Amino acid sequence: MNLNEIFLEFSNNKRLIVFKNLYDKEKRHSQLEKELDVPGSEISRHLKRLLEKDLIIKTIDNKYTISNIGRIFYRIMDIFEVSISLKEFFNTHNLTSIPVHLILQLGKLKTIGIKNKTLQNIELWSNLVTESQKFIFAISDQLQNSLLPIVEKKIKDQSLDVRALINPALAKSYEIPNEWLKLFKNAQEFFKKLDIYQNIRLLDQLNFSLIVSDKGAILFLNKDGQIDYSQCLIDSNDSFKNWTIELFEWYWKKGKNLKPFIKRELKSVN
């Protein structure tokens, strides 16, 4: 048996439906016939072919369920289905910055959507920030003004877990807001109070931008050599939030401590 024989079995849509219907629960022939409203003879034919390819098994009490190999193919089909639904976006954007283990989890992201207007995307980004109540994790080469009041709130009451990965260019361009300068003796005190060395890390190169909070997640990918803010993947479903959190954590571990960079910048200014 080779790969094309396996995929041939899934080329029949009704057989695919029978196969998927067996994923979560063992079922008898009569259950499938009733639930799928398919003639018994046709159910028998599909089950026979799936059994011959070891994609399903028959239990001792005459129930059918997906085999271990079948479960692997089921997950692969989930990845295919999500990829096909997003094919135009994926074909025009660079996916190489997404770790392979997360690419293999694309099948979980069945409710993900695409937004195609830059200003709307920035507004959605801001909404995620301002509405967050528990945490904000961000990777960005752009300074979002909506982050500033949230960070200010963190300074006052430490109510949010805020972490960010930025590139050196953004770190160099950042200026402490004038209204905050009055609260601190110097820049060093500001950075210390903000816990900036704990909450912000540097990545030399950013090939995508994301924000994830307890309210949802947005992901911008690279297109033609730069991050494309005109299109984004967005979802408030837990599956996408967890997926983007894992993506953030994967890069967080690769991030560099900000302290040496800040010291060099302050020294050059002084």
N, C-alpha and C positions, 0 to 999 in steps of 0.2 A: 504494500500500500504506500503510495506517495502523496505528496502535498496536494497535487491537483485533483486527486480522487476525493480527498477530504472536502475541498472547497466546492467540488461538484455536488456533493450532498447538500450543501447550503445554498446552492443556486436555485433550489425549489423553495419558494417563499412559504408554502404551507408546511413543508418539512422543517424549515427553520423555526416556524411558530411552534410546532410540536416539540422540537428540541428545547427552545427557550422556556416552554411551559413546564418542563421537567426540572428546571434549575433549582428552584427553592424547595420543592417537595416531591416525594415519591408519589406516583399516581398509577392507578389501574387503567387498562385499556378503556373501560366504560367511562371513567372520569374524563379522560381526554376527549372522547367522543361527545360527551355531553357539554363540557366546558367550551370546546372549540367549534361545536356545531358542524362537525365534519363526519361524513359517513364512516362506519366502522371498518369497511374494507380499505378505505384510503388511509385511515389511522394505522391499520395493520401493515400496509405497504411502507409507510414512512418509518414505523418502528423497526421493521425488518431491516431496512437499509441502514439505519442508524446503529443497530445492533451489529451488523456485519462489519461496520467500520470501527467498532469498539468506542463509539461516541456516547453510547448509553449502555446501561446494564439492566438485567432483569433480576429482581430479588426472588428469594425463595417463596415469598407469599404473593408472587405474580404481580408485583408492582415494577414500574420503570423509573429510572432516575439517571441523571447524567454521570458518566464515568469521570475519573480523575483527568484523563486526557481531554474529555469533553469540556470540563470546566476551564481548562487552559484555553481552548478554542473559543469558548464563550466570552472570556475576558478579552481575547484578541479582537473578537467581533465588536465588542463595546468600543475599543479604541478606534477601529475602522469607522464605526458609525458616527462617533463624535468628530473624527477627522474629516469625514465626508461632509458633515453639516457645516464645518468651518473651513472647507477646502480653499475658498478664495482668499480668506485671511491668511491661512497657513502658507499658501503658495506665494504670497507676496511679502511675507515677513520671516525674519531669521529666527529659527528655533534652536540653533546650536548652543545658545546660552542656557537653555533649560536642561538640567541633568537628565540622563537617560532614564533613571528610576522614576522620575516624575512624568516623562513622556509616556512611560508604560502605565501610568495611572490616569491617562486622559479619558479612559472609558467611564470614570466616575463623574465626569463633568457634563452630564447630560442636559443640565438646565442653563448652561452658560449662554450669554448673549453677546452681540457685537453692537457697539455704538460708533457712529461715523462722523460726528461733528466735533471739531476741536473745542469750541467754546462750551458746548454741552458736556464734553468729557471733563474739562477742567472744573465745571460746576459740580459734576457728579463726584469728582475727587474731593472738592471742598466739602460737600455734604457728608461724605464718609468721615471726614476729619471732625467737623463741627458736631455731628450727631453721636460720635463715639462716646462710650461710657466706661469702657474697661481697658482697651489697649489700642495703640496705633503703631503699626510697623510699616516703614516706608523705605523704598529704594528709589532714589531720584537724582537727576542731574539738574533739576529745576527747583527753585525756592517757591513753595506755595505759601502765599500770605495767610491763607486760612490756618496754617499750622501755628502761627505766632500766638494767637490768643489761647490755643490749647496748651502750648508750652508754658505760657504765662500762668495758666491755671495749675499746671504741674508744679511750677515753682512755689506757688502759694500753698497748695494743699496735698501735693503728691498723690493725686487721685487716679492718675492714669499711668499705665506702663507704655512709655513712648520710646521707641528705638528707631534709628534711621541709619541707612548706609548711603553715603554721598561720595562724589568724586572730588579730587583735590581742587579742580577748577571752581566748583560750587563753594567749597570751604574757603577758598581765597576771596571769593566775591561777596561773602556774607558780611554784613555790617550789623553790629548790635543796635537795635532800635533806640532812637534818642530818648524815648520815655523810660527805657530800662536803664540807660546810662546813669541816671540820677539815683538809682537804687543801689549802685555798687561803686566802690572806691576805684576799681580798675578792672580791666578785662579779665585778669586772672581770677578775681573774686567772682565775676559773672560766670565764668566757665565752671568754677568749682561749685557754685550754688546750683547751677543747672544740671549738675552731674553729667556734663557733656562727655567726659571721658568714658563714662559707663554706658551712655545711651546713644552715642554716635560713633560710627567707625567709617574708615575710608576704604574705598575700592578704587584702584588705579583706573579701571576701565568699567564703565556701565553700558551694557548692551540692551537693557530693558529698564522699565520703570514700573513700580507697583506701589499700591497702598492697600493694606488690609487692616480692618478693624473689626470689632464685634458686630458691626452693622453690614459688612460686606467686603468685597474686594474688587480692585480694578488693576488690569495688567496691560501695559503698553510694550510692544515689542519693537525691535530694530527693523527698519526698512531703508534700503539703499544707503546704509552706513550711518544712520542716525535714528534715535528713538522717535517713533512716529506717534505724535499725540493726536492725530486726526482720527485714529481708530483704536479701539480698546476692547478687551474682553472684560465682561462685568457680570457679577452674580452676587446675590446675597445668601445663596444656599450654603449650608455648612460644608458641603463637599468642596466647593471652590475656595471657601475661606481656609479650610484646613490644608488644601493643596498649596495655596499661596503662602500660608504660614510656613509650611515645610520648605518651600522655595526660598523664602526670606531667611530661615534658620540656616539653610545650606550655605548661603552666601555670607551670612553673619559670621559664621565660623572662619571664613576666608578674609574677613575685614581686618584692617590694620588699626592699631591703637591710634587715637587722634592726638594724644598728648605731645609726642615728639614733633608732629606737624605744627600744632598750635604754638609750641615754644619757639620753633624756628621763625614762624610768621610774626610773632610778637617781638622777637629780637630784631628782625629786619625792619620793623616799623619804628622801634625805639632807637 
